């Protein structure tokens, strides 16, 4: 099963509505919660070879999807500073 990053992020944030998370915290949760999908992602990538690089890649993907996720789910709020 492929990892649907956008759905996983929205599900996690809606499950914890009164808490604030950085993209790194969400990426670490995804890495811990979906180990098989993350390992498959690491295996298929030609640039990611370690778990730390994979978590950093997830952080970058979550950050890049933030504007689109906010348009689709207006109940998601971000802050100007960190954590978003």
MMTF fields as JSON, N, C-alpha, C and O atoms, coordinates in Angstrom:
{
  "mmtfVersion": "1.0.0",
  "mmtfProducer": "UNKNOWN",
  "numBonds": 335,
  "numAtoms": 336,
  "numGroups": 84,
  "numChains": 1,
  "numModels": 1,
  "chainsPerModel": [1],
  "groupsPerChain": [84],
  "chainIdList": ["A"],
  "bondAtomList": [4, 2, 8, 6, 12, 10, 16, 14, 20, 18, 24, 22, 28, 26, 32, 30, 36, 34, 40, 38, 44, 42, 48, 46, 52, 50, 56, 54, 60, 58, 64, 62, 68, 66, 72, 70, 76, 74, 80, 78, 84, 82, 88, 86, 92, 90, 96, 94, 100, 98, 104, 102, 108, 106, 112, 110, 116, 114, 120, 118, 124, 122, 128, 126, 132, 130, 136, 134, 140, 138, 144, 142, 148, 146, 152, 150, 156, 154, 160, 158, 164, 162, 168, 166, 172, 170, 176, 174, 180, 178, 184, 182, 188, 186, 192, 190, 196, 194, 200, 198, 204, 202, 208, 206, 212, 210, 216, 214, 220, 218, 224, 222, 228, 226, 232, 230, 236, 234, 240, 238, 244, 242, 248, 246, 252, 250, 256, 254, 260, 258, 264, 262, 268, 266, 272, 270, 276, 274, 280, 278, 284, 282, 288, 286, 292, 290, 296, 294, 300, 298, 304, 302, 308, 306, 312, 310, 316, 314, 320, 318, 324, 322, 328, 326, 332, 330],
  "bondOrderList": [1, 1, 1, 1, 1, 1, 1, 1, 1, 1, 1, 1, 1, 1, 1, 1, 1, 1, 1, 1, 1, 1, 1, 1, 1, 1, 1, 1, 1, 1, 1, 1, 1, 1, 1, 1, 1, 1, 1, 1, 1, 1, 1, 1, 1, 1, 1, 1, 1, 1, 1, 1, 1, 1, 1, 1, 1, 1, 1, 1, 1, 1, 1, 1, 1, 1, 1, 1, 1, 1, 1, 1, 1, 1, 1, 1, 1, 1, 1, 1, 1, 1, 1],
  "groupList": [{"groupName": "UNK", "atomNameList": ["N", "CA", "C", "O"], "elementList": ["N", "C", "C", "O"], "formalChargeList": [0, 0, 0, 0], "bondAtomList": [1, 0, 2, 1, 3, 2], "bondOrderList": [1, 1, 2], "singleLetterCode": "X", "chemCompType": "L-PEPTIDE LINKING"}],
  "groupTypeList": [0, 0, 0, 0, 0, 0, 0, 0, 0, 0, 0, 0, 0, 0, 0, 0, 0, 0, 0, 0, 0, 0, 0, 0, 0, 0, 0, 0, 0, 0, 0, 0, 0, 0, 0, 0, 0, 0, 0, 0, 0, 0, 0, 0, 0, 0, 0, 0, 0, 0, 0, 0, 0, 0, 0, 0, 0, 0, 0, 0, 0, 0, 0, 0, 0, 0, 0, 0, 0, 0, 0, 0, 0, 0, 0, 0, 0, 0, 0, 0, 0, 0, 0, 0],
  "groupIdList": [1, 2, 3, 4, 5, 6, 7, 8, 9, 10, 11, 12, 13, 14, 15, 16, 17, 18, 19, 20, 21, 22, 23, 24, 25, 26, 27, 28, 29, 30, 31, 32, 33, 34, 35, 36, 37, 38, 39, 40, 41, 42, 43, 44, 45, 46, 47, 48, 49, 50, 51, 52, 53, 54, 55, 56, 57, 58, 59, 60, 61, 62, 63, 64, 65, 66, 67, 68, 69, 70, 71, 72, 73, 74, 75, 76, 77, 78, 79, 80, 81, 82, 83, 84],
  "secStructList": [7, 7, 7, 7, 2, 2, 2, 2, 2, 2, 2, 2, 2, 2, 2, 6, 6, 6, 7, 7, 7, 7, 2, 2, 2, 2, 2, 2, 2, 2, 2, 2, 2, 7, 2, 2, 2, 2, 2, 2, 2, 2, 2, 2, 7, 1, 1, 7, 7, 1, 2, 2, 2, 2, 2, 2, 2, 2, 2, 2, 2, 2, 2, 2, 2, 2, 2, 2, 2, 2, 2, 2, 7, 6, 6, 7, 7, 7, 7, 1, 1, 1, 7, 7],
  "xCoordList": [0.842, 0.0, 0.877, 1.795, 0.608, 1.373, 0.937, -0.216, 1.871, 1.601, 0.936, 1.496, -0.257, -0.944, -0.616, -1.286, 0.406, 0.936, -0.076, -0.227, -0.76, -1.745, -2.854, -3.237, -3.375, -4.444, -3.932, -4.635, -2.729, -2.165, -1.983, -2.266, -1.514, -1.313, -2.649, -2.773, -3.641, -4.953, -5.578, -6.145, -5.486, -6.05, -5.382, -6.055, -4.064, -3.332, -3.716, -3.948, -3.782, -4.104, -5.552, -5.823, -6.468, -7.855, -8.041, -8.959, -7.192, -7.261, -6.703, -7.017, -5.88, -5.27, -5.571, -4.66, -6.839, -7.229, -6.654, -6.48, -6.361, -5.916, -4.408, -3.921, -3.667, -2.219, -1.562, -2.152, -0.333, 0.443, 1.596, 2.22, 1.867, 2.925, 3.752, 3.238, 5.032, 5.882, 5.835, 5.387, 6.296, 6.328, 7.228, 6.952, 8.291, 9.196, 8.488, 8.648, 7.717, 6.994, 6.001, 5.863, 5.321, 4.368, 5.113, 4.662, 6.247, 7.037, 7.545, 7.543, 7.976, 8.453, 7.306, 7.502, 6.105, 4.943, 4.624, 4.339, 4.672, 4.4, 5.431, 5.087, 6.698, 7.768, 7.536, 7.774, 7.071, 6.831, 5.538, 5.462, 4.53, 3.221, 3.126, 2.43, 3.81, 3.748, 5.141, 5.69, 5.718, 7.099, 7.239, 8.227, 6.276, 6.387, 6.339, 7.132, 5.402, 5.292, 6.537, 6.989, 7.084, 8.285, 9.492, 10.303, 9.608, 10.718, 10.581, 11.579, 9.363, 9.141, 9.516, 10.086, 9.193, 9.547, 11.063, 11.612, 11.73, 13.191, 13.821, 14.798, 13.272, 13.811, 13.642, 14.509, 12.533, 12.267, 12.988, 13.045, 13.532, 14.21, 15.673, 16.332, 16.172, 17.582, 18.414, 19.643, 17.771, 18.479, 18.443, 19.321, 17.45, 17.285, 17.838, 17.383, 18.832, 19.427, 19.388, 19.595, 19.128, 19.075, 17.712, 16.955, 17.423, 16.154, 16.096, 15.038, 17.224, 17.251, 16.951, 16.238, 17.486, 17.207, 15.737, 15.132, 15.171, 13.766, 12.874, 11.913, 13.177, 12.386, 12.496, 11.5, 13.687, 13.872, 13.08, 12.52, 13.032, 12.241, 10.755, 10.043, 10.284, 8.884, 8.572, 7.505, 9.507, 9.328, 9.16, 8.265, 10.014, 9.945, 8.629, 8.037, 8.169, 6.923, 5.721, 4.804, 5.724, 4.634, 4.594, 3.525, 5.768, 5.837, 5.367, 4.694, 5.717, 5.318, 3.821, 3.235, 3.197, 1.766, 0.894, -0.327, 1.501, 0.746, -0.249, -1.412, 0.126, -0.864, -2.051, -3.193, -1.789, -2.861, -3.764, -4.983, -3.18, -3.98, -4.858, -5.994, -4.33, -5.119, -6.293, -7.37, -6.106, -7.213, -8.295, -9.486, -7.877, -8.821, -9.499, -10.652, -8.767, -9.274, -9.095, -8.104, -10.031, -9.878, -9.831, -9.424, -10.237, -10.169, -8.738, -8.482, -7.799, -6.393, -5.808, -5.972, -5.135, -4.531, -3.021, -2.518, -2.311, -0.854, -0.464, -1.221, 0.716, 1.222, 2.295, 2.831, 2.588, 3.609, 4.994, 5.821, 5.227, 6.52, 6.492, 5.602, 7.46, 7.5, 7.016, 7.255, 6.376, 5.923, 4.683, 3.876, 4.55, 3.394, 2.31, 1.234],
  "yCoordList": [-1.189, 0.0, 1.239, 1.356, 2.13, 3.371, 4.328, 4.33, 5.123, 6.1, 7.327, 7.974, 7.649, 8.866, 9.925, 10.025, 10.698, 11.636, 12.705, 13.01, 13.27, 14.317, 13.82, 14.505, 12.633, 12.063, 11.749, 11.994, 11.216, 10.885, 12.144, 12.133, 13.221, 14.478, 15.026, 15.409, 15.066, 15.597, 14.732, 15.261, 13.419, 12.53, 12.755, 12.797, 12.899, 13.112, 14.439, 14.508, 15.483, 16.803, 16.882, 17.527, 16.249, 16.275, 15.415, 15.662, 14.418, 13.597, 14.335, 13.982, 15.356, 16.154, 17.635, 18.402, 18.053, 19.405, 20.548, 21.65, 20.326, 21.427, 21.473, 22.186, 20.729, 20.696, 21.308, 21.359, 21.771, 22.327, 21.384, 20.826, 21.216, 20.319, 20.983, 21.751, 20.676, 21.098, 20.005, 18.888, 20.337, 19.344, 18.179, 17.039, 18.442, 17.375, 16.433, 15.216, 16.968, 16.117, 15.219, 14.041, 15.77, 14.983, 13.927, 12.785, 14.295, 13.345, 12.202, 11.048, 12.507, 11.459, 10.538, 9.331, 11.1, 10.269, 9.351, 8.169, 9.89, 9.084, 7.976, 6.841, 8.296, 7.305, 6.17, 5.004, 6.517, 5.506, 4.727, 3.541, 5.375, 4.754, 3.905, 2.89, 4.308, 3.606, 3.1, 3.552, 2.172, 1.75, 1.026, 1.23, 0.194, -0.546, 0.391, 0.253, 1.35, 2.294, 3.179, 3.508, 3.559, 4.397, 3.634, 4.19, 2.367, 1.573, 1.371, 1.384, 1.186, 1.049, 2.343, 2.31, 3.485, 4.779, 4.931, 5.417, 4.51, 4.606, 3.691, 4.069, 2.499, 1.552, 2.061, 1.842, 2.737, 3.186, 4.484, 4.863, 5.163, 6.433, 6.208, 5.365, 6.965, 6.872, 7.88, 7.826, 8.798, 9.824, 9.602, 10.086, 8.885, 8.666, 7.291, 6.277, 7.264, 5.976, 5.688, 4.543, 6.694, 6.474, 6.904, 7.611, 6.458, 6.843, 8.343, 8.954, 8.946, 10.393, 11.17, 12.172, 10.716, 11.37, 11.199, 12.102, 10.047, 9.811, 10.733, 11.293, 10.9, 11.802, 13.226, 13.948, 13.634, 14.976, 15.136, 16.201, 14.089, 14.126, 14.261, 15.014, 13.538, 13.654, 15.059, 15.6, 15.658, 17.037, 17.975, 18.82, 17.823, 18.69, 18.498, 19.471, 17.257, 16.996, 17.551, 18.108, 17.401, 17.947, 19.469, 20.059, 20.099, 21.559, 22.036, 23.061, 21.3, 21.726, 21.536, 22.243, 20.597, 20.352, 21.251, 21.265, 21.994, 22.807, 23.755, 23.752, 24.563, 25.482, 24.747, 25.187, 23.657, 22.889, 22.249, 22.223, 21.732, 21.13, 22.171, 21.882, 23.386, 24.441, 24.86, 25.165, 24.878, 25.226, 24.155, 24.466, 22.894, 21.792, 21.622, 21.198, 21.96, 21.793, 23.109, 23.28, 24.039, 25.363, 25.325, 26.305, 24.223, 24.131, 23.973, 24.153, 23.638, 23.545, 24.946, 25.759, 25.214, 26.535, 26.378, 25.392, 27.37, 27.39, 28.736, 29.704, 28.781, 30.017, 30.57, 29.857, 31.836, 32.461, 31.923, 31.668, 31.757, 31.238, 29.733, 29.082, 29.193, 27.746, 27.41, 28.224, 26.325, 25.332, 25.785, 26.557, 25.293, 25.634, 24.628, 24.708],
  "zCoordList": [0.0, 0.0, 0.0, 0.812, -0.876, -0.954, 0.146, 0.577, 0.578, 1.628, 1.034, 0.149, 1.516, 1.106, 2.157, 3.184, 1.889, 2.87, 3.258, 4.441, 2.296, 2.593, 3.496, 4.445, 3.211, 4.032, 5.433, 6.413, 5.54, 6.85, 7.696, 8.894, 7.083, 7.811, 8.3, 9.464, 7.427, 7.813, 8.9, 9.857, 8.769, 9.786, 11.137, 12.167, 11.135, 12.385, 13.026, 14.233, 12.223, 12.772, 13.258, 14.271, 12.566, 13.029, 14.279, 15.062, 14.476, 15.684, 16.899, 18.036, 16.666, 17.742, 17.505, 17.194, 17.648, 17.231, 18.071, 17.551, 19.325, 20.188, 20.381, 21.259, 19.582, 19.716, 18.49, 17.41, 18.674, 17.57, 17.261, 18.163, 15.975, 15.534, 14.45, 13.637, 14.451, 13.352, 12.278, 12.537, 11.092, 10.019, 10.411, 10.039, 11.151, 11.593, 12.561, 12.462, 13.483, 14.426, 13.691, 14.019, 12.714, 11.93, 11.121, 11.032, 10.532, 9.743, 10.618, 10.188, 11.831, 12.737, 13.139, 13.285, 13.32, 13.626, 12.445, 12.637, 11.232, 10.039, 9.915, 9.586, 10.176, 10.085, 11.088, 10.776, 12.293, 13.329, 13.078, 13.399, 12.513, 12.34, 11.075, 11.061, 10.03, 8.745, 8.344, 7.339, 9.114, 8.82, 7.478, 6.772, 7.12, 5.86, 4.658, 3.726, 4.68, 3.581, 3.48, 2.383, 4.638, 4.638, 4.097, 3.356, 4.468, 3.951, 2.444, 1.724, 1.97, 0.534, -0.183, -1.273, 0.431, -0.148, -0.206, -1.195, 0.862, 0.904, -0.142, -0.79, -0.31, -1.297, -2.727, -3.573, -2.995, -4.36, -4.71, -5.88, -3.717, -3.975, -4.297, -3.69, -5.252, -5.575, -4.791, -4.839, -4.069, -3.316, -1.815, -1.1, -1.328, 0.102, 0.449, -0.081, 1.351, 1.699, 3.197, 3.598, 4.037, 5.477, 6.013, 5.348, 7.233, 7.859, 8.107, 7.953, 8.49, 8.737, 7.455, 7.489, 6.344, 5.065, 4.681, 4.104, 5.002, 4.7, 5.523, 4.995, 6.807, 7.647, 7.112, 7.067, 6.71, 6.145, 4.853, 4.596, 4.041, 2.808, 3.13, 2.465, 4.142, 4.553, 5.049, 4.758, 5.805, 6.282, 5.091, 5.08, 4.1, 2.919, 2.166, 1.697, 2.047, 1.334, 2.1, 1.497, 3.42, 4.23, 4.105, 3.948, 4.176, 4.068, 2.701, 2.596, 1.663, 0.324, 0.087, -0.733, 0.786, 0.616, 1.487, 1.331, 2.393, 3.348, 2.684, 3.087, 1.697, 1.1, 0.466, 0.596, -0.203, -0.84, 0.204, 0.035, 1.282, 2.344, 3.027, 3.4, 3.19, 3.823, 2.937, 3.451, 1.638, 0.748, 0.789, 0.786, 0.827, 0.846, 2.203, 2.284, 3.272, 4.643, 5.39, 6.1, 5.244, 5.863, 7.39, 8.015, 7.993, 9.449, 9.956, 11.147, 9.062, 9.452, 9.541, 8.631, 10.627, 10.834, 10.943, 11.482, 10.421, 10.574, 11.167, 11.098, 11.744, 12.31, 11.374, 10.525, 11.545, 10.72, 11.08, 10.205, 12.37, 12.805, 12.884, 12.335, 13.562, 13.725, 15.114, 16.005, 15.39, 14.424, 13.685, 14.2, 12.476, 11.636, 11.902, 11.309]
}
